[in-house]
Amino acid sequence: MIRCGHRSLSARVSLKAATIIATLATASLLTACGSDAPKGPRIDVTIGQQLIELKEARDAGALTDKEYERQKKALIDSIE
């Protein structure tokens, strides 16, 4: 048996493997906690409502005409 410090090499490898497995298991569990399920009441916004809100944003100066046209086209293209 090879000795490295106070622990044998096989014991150190086993400890490292156990640490890696525990880390991966924890990461796996935490990832599962971030599910895609909605957290609150579902709010459906129609394409028409989104277009109205885009126009309001443009009228308020939050969007340039170019940004408005690009986003409007993307919304309309999404329903085709």
C-alpha positions in Angstrom: 0.0 0.0 0.0 1.4 3.4 -0.9 1.4 5.9 2.0 1.0 9.6 1.3 1.0 11.7 4.5 -1.3 10.1 7.1 -3.7 8.4 4.8 -3.1 5.7 2.2 -3.4 6.6 -1.4 -6.5 4.5 -1.8 -8.2 6.2 1.1 -7.4 9.6 -0.3 -8.7 8.6 -3.8 -11.9 7.2 -2.1 -12.4 10.4 -0.2 -11.9 12.5 -3.3 -14.4 10.3 -5.3 -16.9 10.6 -2.4 -16.5 14.4 -2.4 -17.1 14.6 -6.2 -20.1 12.3 -6.0 -21.6 14.3 -3.2 -21.0 17.6 -5.1 -22.6 16.2 -8.3 -25.6 14.9 -6.3 -26.1 18.3 -4.6 -25.9 20.1 -7.9 -28.4 17.7 -9.4 -30.8 18.3 -6.6 -30.4 22.1 -6.8 -31.0 22.0 -10.5 -34.2 20.1 -10.0 -35.4 22.8 -7.6 -35.4 25.3 -10.4 -38.3 23.7 -12.3 -40.1 25.5 -15.1 -43.4 25.2 -13.2 -45.1 28.6 -12.8 -44.8 30.0 -9.3 -47.9 32.1 -9.3 -51.1 32.5 -11.2 -50.7 32.2 -14.9 -51.2 35.3 -16.9 -51.8 35.0 -20.6 -51.0 38.0 -22.6 -52.4 38.1 -26.2 -50.4 39.2 -29.2 -52.8 42.1 -29.5 -52.1 43.2 -25.9 -48.3 42.9 -26.5 -48.6 45.1 -29.7 -50.6 47.7 -27.7 -47.9 47.7 -25.0 -45.1 48.0 -27.6 -46.9 51.0 -29.1 -47.3 52.6 -25.7 -43.6 52.0 -25.0 -42.7 53.7 -28.3 -45.1 56.6 -27.7 -43.6 57.1 -24.2 -40.1 57.2 -25.7 -38.9 53.9 -24.2 -38.4 52.4 -27.7 -37.1 53.9 -30.9 -39.2 53.6 -34.0 -36.6 51.0 -35.3 -36.8 48.9 -32.1 -40.6 49.1 -32.2 -40.8 47.9 -35.8 -38.3 45.1 -35.1 -40.2 43.8 -32.0 -43.6 44.3 -33.7 -42.4 42.2 -36.7 -41.0 39.5 -34.3 -44.4 39.3 -32.5 -46.4 39.0 -35.8 -44.0 36.5 -37.2 -44.3 34.3 -34.1 -48.0 33.6 -34.9 -47.5 32.6 -38.5 
